């Protein structure tokens, strides 16, 4: 998913969540529902998260400078990780706390129909944002399954919004069930229980997001097929006798750093080696536009790679 497509998904989710959050808080104030309050908090946190993702995308566009010679692409990864922490600390924490408090000290619910109307509208708006996110993510994932695409993805803003919207839809269903049980049984504790379940959903979502973005933040290699293709192109150069290793690193969703260790043939001149390296650099960048920097170092043949490069 390109940066422009990611922004469209984020903007759609931000506008929808902001309107939904306001509506949910009004409904929670009118009815006294803990589940509705948790849902309001959930939507408010999601709105703030989308703002953080947009900020991360904006920061990632800053050009490289003396202090950050490879640019600011990893800002996207950092702010995506912050989003995961926000969901866990604020969304899951507050929802669980409010649910436990309401379960221990149940209060009667008023104007129940207001909750149903608000939840119905929220499902419509949230569902539209979710479908848009799924559509864009489906374009990005290609033939991969959803879970595999998330695990292999290098643009966290693409799947962070999808995760948030999926958790939001599930949370709405839980809130609806909780309020319905309160109305059918007269037991207000179901409202608190629904809030606790929403908190657990948010906690699980946050944990998965944190796990997936941590690898990108620490430094993940390019996709295996990209690494294999770079190795193949290097191996096809007549001036190169052996490709020792291919090391890659995502400096951002659209920036791959490549370091090649090759054993150049002893029979070629320094001038021939320079031309070969320049041709290989150009070929790699043309075949993989996300590769922005290529470093090629000449080393003697190795018995086996010191670091696995995915081959």
Steps between C-alpha positions, in 0.01 A plus 500: 500500500644837397529796736212678324275195530593465867406862561158451338428205730619694806300812414186294445548324835582827682189684384276203569643433847480864604130522416430162657690586819297818553175311445599219738599738780167679470317167513708384799413821686131458426473130585776438755628198307856390584524304175404810304753708693768241420403514136524881510848476650589240237394730214674801659824302534471384138454862389817602683681200356414598146638846574826340619521286184455807281769677700730202450441501123571874490822462700612209280500730195774721645815487286821348631736730684834486681353346814275253316687414177248233402197719558209482742310205353500309830283772655205304358608194696555695821160670496327174406657346811379797706149439363516141629604628844218757496241234421628285784558767765203728434243297311541160663595636842214747541239264351602214729512725806159651425356155435627357829374804690156476339487123552575546872263796532224452240270788417167488317513597134277778370369577151621169358370578151753781470777239528347288226467794264857616563646149468306447176634824351849420625489160329404666173777762515761265645403230253553738208846594629581132561398399147713781356799385708449136394477602134826696511678231701384233253665695219824512696511137615470346153474121513610476863253422774405777742711370788801434277464845342506660845804298602686582178372858464743791523242778521338477845255783438328265253416232754478716815181667373359162391569357847339801669190486282467124550528540878248784484244288315546214746471743792172635365357149483608433860348828620174421321483153656578638846229766482249247364574261789450782750161575348392134484621394845489824696853423624715812450819300556487384138576860402820494705588156366465629143737785583756251635476289183552814288810575706632148436437538127696824499777344706534209259499735201767718659721199581490374141566846357793552737646162401472568126636856513787412738678304230476791256625741764798280588581440134352242263647384172331540165257232384666163421416527129674838484812361669505198268466717191784729610722195560408363157584829326833521681580139409435574131775762488800346317741706711370341822621152584303440820223688684584458868192657655216739433398715796194722477328734743174694480576858603133576435209359299645645179874483577709182482870505580707227332850382589666242276814304577650358181822331391614674181702306246873551540546537127305827465647845538394760754331694220301193390399436861379858537289478184354166608400637838338802339302282257383271780396798712291636212340161423398440861343845535313468170363157593409609855408871520485482880874428511649846551856421609727211397839431656722238337817381669761266360592212729665164452277201450334378820435137586147588613314827570552637852143636495206335326366715216186299430644270236 
